[in-house]
Amino acid sequence: MSLDVERLRALDLFADLDYHDLSHVARWAHEVHAEAGATLFEQDAIPYDLFVIESGTAEVIRDGEQLAILGPGDPVGEMSVLRHERRTATVRVLTALTAVAIPAEDLAALEAEMPEIVGTLRRVMDERRRRNEAGQG
């Protein structure tokens, strides 16, 4: 079952898409709920989904160190999915969270139909990587 197009439109990542494009994204997206304390994914795990947080917060932890706190509108897990690499960090839920998830296996089909969405994700990934590198240097 597809997600409601208006739910997707409310997320910054998808806000500029028209109804037709949003309906394509909705075909692949599904909803994820997680309670405080749950782990969305572990560092070094194989990536199965990328997420865009709708509500709630999560922390990003690498090697035991908190890197960021993410909230509504933030994509998470996109780096590993787009690079086809293992997860570079653990993401733990801080407050009850609802997210839109897109399976990694469906991302190629989405990219073929709507390269601008994956292009946006790649820009977000590059910006986050630059911030992370600046913080380490």
C-alpha positions as CSV (number, residue, x, y, z in Angstrom):
1,M,0.0,0.0,0.0
2,S,1.4,3.4,-1.0
3,L,1.9,6.3,1.4
4,D,-0.3,9.4,1.0
5,V,1.2,11.9,-1.4
6,E,0.5,14.8,1.0
7,R,2.6,13.1,3.7
8,L,5.5,13.0,1.3
9,R,4.9,16.6,0.2
10,A,5.3,17.7,3.8
11,L,8.9,16.5,3.8
12,D,11.5,19.0,2.5
13,L,13.2,16.3,0.4
14,F,10.1,15.8,-1.6
15,A,8.4,19.3,-1.3
16,D,9.3,20.6,-4.8
17,L,7.8,17.5,-6.6
18,D,4.5,17.7,-8.3
19,Y,1.6,15.3,-7.6
20,H,2.6,12.9,-10.4
21,D,6.2,12.6,-9.2
22,L,5.1,12.2,-5.6
23,S,2.8,9.4,-6.6
24,H,5.8,7.6,-8.1
25,V,7.8,8.0,-4.9
26,A,4.8,6.9,-2.8
27,R,4.8,3.5,-4.7
28,W,8.2,2.6,-3.1
29,A,7.9,4.3,0.2
30,H,6.6,2.7,3.4
31,E,6.1,3.9,7.0
32,V,8.4,2.9,9.8
33,H,7.6,3.4,13.5
34,A,10.2,3.0,16.3
35,E,10.0,3.7,20.0
36,A,12.6,5.6,22.1
37,G,15.6,3.4,22.6
38,A,15.1,1.4,19.5
39,T,17.9,1.1,16.9
40,L,17.1,1.9,13.3
41,F,20.4,0.3,12.2
42,E,23.8,-0.6,13.5
43,Q,27.3,0.6,12.3
44,D,28.7,-1.9,9.8
45,A,25.3,-3.4,8.9
46,I,24.3,-3.9,5.3
47,P,21.9,-1.1,4.3
48,Y,18.4,-2.1,3.4
49,D,16.5,1.2,3.7
50,L,17.0,4.9,3.7
51,F,14.8,6.9,5.9
52,V,13.3,10.4,6.1
53,I,12.1,11.3,9.6
54,E,8.6,12.6,9.8
55,S,8.3,13.0,13.6
56,G,10.6,12.2,16.5
57,T,14.3,12.4,16.9
58,A,17.3,10.0,16.5
59,E,21.0,10.2,17.3
60,V,23.8,9.2,15.0
61,I,26.7,7.4,16.7
62,R,30.0,6.3,15.2
63,D,32.4,4.3,17.3
64,G,30.5,5.3,20.5
65,E,30.6,9.0,19.8
66,Q,27.5,11.0,19.1
67,L,27.8,12.8,15.7
68,A,24.4,14.4,15.3
69,I,20.8,14.5,16.4
70,L,18.3,14.3,13.6
71,G,14.7,15.3,13.5
72,P,11.7,15.9,11.2
73,G,12.6,16.3,7.6
74,D,16.1,14.8,8.0
75,P,17.2,11.9,5.7
76,V,19.1,9.2,7.5
77,G,20.9,6.1,6.1
78,E,21.2,7.5,2.6
79,M,25.0,7.5,2.6
80,S,25.3,3.7,2.8
81,V,22.4,3.1,0.4
82,L,23.7,5.5,-2.2
83,R,27.3,4.3,-1.9
84,H,26.4,0.6,-1.7
85,E,28.5,0.3,1.4
86,R,28.0,-0.9,5.0
87,R,26.5,1.5,7.5
88,T,29.0,4.0,8.7
89,A,27.2,4.8,12.0
90,T,24.5,3.5,14.3
91,V,21.2,5.4,14.5
92,R,19.3,5.1,17.8
93,V,15.8,6.6,18.4
94,L,15.7,9.2,21.1
95,T,11.9,10.0,21.0
96,A,9.2,7.9,19.4
97,L,9.8,8.2,15.7
98,T,7.9,7.9,12.5
99,A,9.8,7.8,9.2
100,V,9.2,7.3,5.5
101,A,11.5,4.5,4.3
102,I,12.6,3.6,0.8
103,P,14.2,0.1,0.3
104,A,17.7,0.2,-1.1
105,E,16.6,-2.3,-3.8
106,D,14.0,0.1,-5.1
107,L,16.2,3.1,-5.2
108,A,17.6,2.1,-8.6
109,A,14.1,2.0,-10.1
110,L,13.4,5.4,-8.4
111,E,16.6,6.8,-9.8
112,A,15.8,5.6,-13.3
113,E,12.3,7.3,-13.2
114,M,13.2,10.3,-11.1
115,P,16.9,11.1,-11.1
116,E,16.3,14.5,-9.4
117,I,15.2,12.8,-6.1
118,V,18.4,10.7,-6.0
119,G,20.4,13.8,-7.0
120,T,19.0,15.6,-4.0
121,L,19.9,12.7,-1.7
122,R,23.4,12.7,-3.1
123,R,23.7,16.5,-2.4
124,V,22.5,15.9,1.1
125,M,25.0,13.1,1.5
126,D,27.9,15.2,0.2
127,E,27.0,18.1,2.5
128,R,26.9,15.8,5.5
129,R,30.2,14.1,4.6
130,R,31.9,17.5,4.3
131,R,30.5,18.6,7.7
132,N,31.7,15.3,9.2
133,E,35.2,15.7,7.7
134,A,35.4,19.3,8.9
135,G,34.5,18.2,12.4
136,Q,37.2,15.6,12.4
137,G,39.9,17.9,11.1
